Amino acid sequence: MNNLIKAIVSFFFIALVVANAAIFVVEIKSSTEVTRMETELENLKQSNIDLENRLGEVSSLEYAASMAAAMNFSKKAVPTYLDSLKYALNR
């Protein structure tokens, strides 16, 4: 009876050691995956910052003026003001 209890306890401890080793391996794999995702997240954040900066440059008036000059749009628009009633009354 005493030998049976020792065998059961020994088997239980060996099973716990094997389970602990298996959990450790799974945790290492998960840690590697988390590290990869964090690196990807940092790359996406940097890419987002770069795109925001590029968007700011493209939407600026300086960029519009330089593109207009590059496309030979040199004529300035003359605004028509509606202060005079001749436009409102069509006279």
C-alpha positions in Angstrom: 0.0 0.0 0.0 2.8 2.3 0.9 4.5 1.6 -2.5 1.3 2.4 -4.3 1.0 5.8 -2.6 4.6 6.6 -3.4 4.0 5.6 -7.1 0.9 7.8 -7.3 2.6 10.8 -5.7 5.7 10.3 -7.9 3.5 10.1 -11.0 1.6 13.2 -9.9 4.8 15.2 -9.4 6.2 14.0 -12.8 2.9 15.0 -14.5 3.2 18.5 -12.8 6.8 18.9 -14.0 5.8 17.9 -17.6 2.8 20.3 -17.5 5.0 23.1 -16.2 7.5 22.6 -19.0 4.7 22.5 -21.6 3.2 25.7 -20.2 6.7 27.3 -20.2 7.2 26.5 -23.9 3.7 27.9 -24.8 4.5 31.1 -22.8 7.8 31.5 -24.7 6.0 31.2 -28.1 3.3 33.7 -26.9 6.0 36.1 -25.8 7.7 35.9 -29.2 4.3 36.6 -30.8 3.7 39.6 -28.5 7.1 41.0 -29.3 6.5 40.7 -33.0 3.1 42.4 -32.7 4.7 45.2 -30.6 7.3 45.7 -33.3 4.6 45.8 -36.0 2.6 48.2 -33.9 5.6 50.6 -33.6 6.2 50.4 -37.4 2.5 51.2 -38.0 2.6 54.1 -35.6 5.7 55.5 -37.4 4.1 55.0 -40.8 1.0 56.8 -39.5 3.1 59.7 -38.3 4.8 59.9 -41.7 1.4 59.8 -43.5 0.0 62.5 -41.3 3.1 64.7 -42.0 2.8 64.0 -45.8 -1.0 64.9 -45.6 -0.1 68.1 -43.9 2.4 69.0 -46.6 0.0 68.1 -49.4 -2.9 70.0 -48.0 -0.9 73.2 -47.3 -1.3 76.3 -49.5 2.4 76.3 -50.2 2.1 72.9 -51.8 -0.9 74.0 -53.8 1.0 77.1 -55.0 4.0 75.1 -56.0 1.9 72.5 -57.9 0.0 75.3 -59.6 3.3 76.9 -60.7 4.6 73.5 -61.9 1.4 73.0 -64.0 1.7 76.5 -65.4 -1.4 77.9 -63.6 0.0 81.4 -63.4 -3.2 83.4 -63.9 -4.5 84.8 -60.7 -8.3 84.6 -60.1 -10.0 87.9 -59.9 -12.8 87.6 -57.3 -16.2 89.1 -58.1 -17.7 90.9 -55.1 -21.4 91.1 -54.7 -21.2 94.4 -52.8 -22.8 96.2 -55.8 -26.5 95.8 -56.3 -26.1 95.5 -60.1 -25.1 91.8 -59.6 -27.9 91.1 -57.3 -30.5 92.8 -59.5 -28.9 91.6 -62.7 -28.7 95.1 -64.2 
